[in-house]
Amino acid sequence: MPKMKQTIESIPIQVEHRPSSQRLHISRRMSQYFTLFLLIIIPLSGLFRIDPAMGAVVMLDYQIWFSDIAIVMGFWIFSVSLLVVFYSVAGSVFCGWMCPQNTVSEWANYISAKLLGRKAEHLEFSSEQLKIAVQRGGWLNITLLFIALAAASLFYALIPLLYFYPPAAIWSFITFQEDFRLADSLHWIYFVCAVIIFLDVTIIRHLLCKYMCVYRVWQHSFKTKDTLKVVYDRTRSDDCANCHYCVDSCFLDIDPRKTEVFDSCVNCGECIVACDHLHEKSKKMDGSGLLRFAMGAASRQQQDSMLSSIMGRTQLSLVATLLSGLLLISGIMNYQAHDFTVYRSEAMQGAQIDDYRVNIAHKRYHGEKFNISVQGLDATEYTLATNHIAFDSVGRKDVNLTIASGLSRGIHRFSVTVQATDGWSKTFPVQHYSDGKVVSHE
């Protein structure tokens, strides 16, 4: 056995470093593209949309009124409190992994570098005039870049419209067909949005993230030293001498080795990928890169205190998330897709009111039929314009109800019931006063 052990130990072992950070880059790209996919599929599927004509929010083809307070408040409090928990733990990961602005800006950097050279990724401020520093000339490349950025701007400008109009209306808009659901000035609004996006992808890009994004200020309100961030292994700083590969890979022009609590870092991890890739290719440096994601201090002994800090900062938000989630579920379970009310028609001052209106509201973007009936009055004592009413989509409709004159003097109590084919039913009580006089309608 000792001889065999010596033989095994004499076998040379070569340790090959295979960093996993490349998967980090692929995962981030997938997250960015999936977010864009969600931004498009959410309104197309009817999961969430705004109906400007009806002045209502649409969720799963149902109108959500402000009177559905449990759904409205539950949804917003749940979303905000959950985001607070997310920011407190993961920091600005949303900006680097999901934000459409960053996704579009990175794509614009990539296509600019392909056509005009790497320096075209960023604006050059050192010259007298503000211009893009190019390495590759030629009108063909410039024209191709202009067409690519313009086409992307026209495409992205369509996404906000999906949240205000159904897909069929957007198709009519794209094909220049007449559609009563479209605003007359919509083409001008779309043109302005496209111009703004074009300026963003050609000039602004990541300058918005660094200096103008209000959303980042909101996130910084919940960021501490224990929040997820990029950390630098200073014990191996010799491997980092005269190397700025991580700095060059950062599209926000910051030094990943000097991250602070409040900085422009968006936790994209591209610097980690770059450093790890450099170590993988190097024959002089062993081990993984000098950058990695971490929460709080690097020491494992301080993990308990870090978790305690996170729980302390997110405890109230977690409670709010739980309670608002329950409120949202309650609102969904008690949601009414239809509603109706009975009110008196307008009349001259001092005149007796014999006419009522049965106002029926349908809150689904699907057809529905309703049956109307009156209880408490004889058939000769009232006239209902119709007992049946149908909807092709959401909307409101009135049905006239006239009380016959000549009823005995006093208060007459009756009720109106509306039933839908889907099983919904509601009864509205009415108190009608009659002075006993017979009114001639000749």
Secondary structure, DSSP 8 states (H G I E B T S, - for coil): -HHHHHHHHHS--------SHHHHHHHHHHHHHHHHHHHHHHHHTTSSEEETTTTEEEETTEEE-TT-HHHHHHHHHHHHHHHHHHHHHHTTHHHHHT-HHHHHHHHHHHHHHHHH-GGGGSEE-SSSS-EE--SS--HHHHHHHHHHHHHHHHHHTHHHHHTTS-HHHHHHHHTT---TTS-TTHHHHHHHHHHHHHHIIIIITTHIIIII-HHHHHHHTT--TTSEEEEE-GGGGGGGTT--HHHHH-TT---GGG--SSSS-----HHHHHHHHHHHH-SS--SS-SEEEEES-S-GGGHHHHHHHHHHHHHHHHHHHHHHHHHHHHHHHT--SEEEEEEE----TTS---EEEEEEEE-BSS-EEEEEEEESS-GGGEEES-SEEEESSSEEEEEEEEE-TT--SEEEEEEEEEEETTS-EEEEEEEEEE-S------
